[in-house]
Amino acid sequence: MHLFLQIITIFILAIYLGVELINKVPSLLHTPLMSGSNAISGITVVGAILSMGLAERIPDPTTKLIALIFSGFAISFAMINVVGGFLVTHRMLEKFKARKK
């Protein structure tokens, strides 16, 4: 149960910090923020993978399943953020390319 509480605490803190950080950014800076968040999201993916590995050590099967589901959601959402950041960055860089005549 102790490991489960650690995983849930990490998950809730990640949600809270993400919402607080995004709400404090002016709307003009959201596009550069998304393109710059790829490294942070990469770190989030690594943390979610570590949480999934930690969940494997939980002895109770029901608690283990819940922890694995939360870890899977964390990996999925972080990967969506990474891919979205790369797509936005690619689109942003396309606007700065010189046009061929």
N, C-alpha and C positions, 0 to 999 in steps of 0.2 A: 504494500500500500504506500510505503514511503516513496518508492520510485515513481509511482503513478502520480502522486502529489507534485513531485518535481516536474514531471512532464507537463501536467496541466498548468502549473504555475508559469513555466516557460511559454506555453501556448497563449495564455491570457495576457502575459506581459508583452508578447510580440504583437498581439492584436491592439492593445492599448497604445503602445509606442508608435505603431504604424499609423493609427488614426490621428494621434496627436501631431505627429510630424507632418503628415499630409495636410492637415487643416491649417497649420501655421505657415504654409508656403503660399505666396501670392499666386493668383491664377496665371499671371504672365510667365512665371517660372516653372510651370508644371511640365512642359515638354522637355526642357533641359534636365529637369529633375528625373523624369522617367528614363532618359538616356543615360544619366549618370548613376542611376540606382542599380545598374547591372552587377556591379561588384558587390554591393550590399546584398542583393538578392542571391548572388552566388554563395555568399557566406551563410545566408539563411538556408539555402539548400543543404549545405554541409551540416549545419546545426540540426536540421530536420532529419538528415540521415543518421547523425549521431543519436538523436532521440529515439529513432526507430531501433537502433542497435541496443540502446539502453532498455527499451521496452521488451526486448527478447529475454531479458533477465528477470522479468516479473513472474513470480511463481503461479499466481492465480490466473487461470485461463480467461475469465471474463474481463478482468482488469487489463490483461495483456492485449486482448482483442481491441478494447477501447483505446488503449495507448497506441497500438499500431494503426488504428483508423485515424486518430488525430495526427499522427506522424505522417501518414500518407497524404492527408489533406494539406499539411504544411509543405510537403515536397511538391505536391501538385500546384498549389497556389504560388509558391516561390518560382517554380519553372514557368508558369504563365507570366509572371512578372518579368522574368529574364527574357523570354521570347518577345513580349510586348515592348520591352525597353530596346531590344535590338531592332525591331521593326520600326519603332518611332525614330531611332537614331538613323537608320538607313533612309527613311523618308525625309528626315531633316537634312541629311547630307546631300541628298539628290537635289534639293533646292539651291544649294550653293555651287553646283557643278556648272562649268561654262557650257553654254549651248552651242552646238555645232551648226555652222551655217551651210 
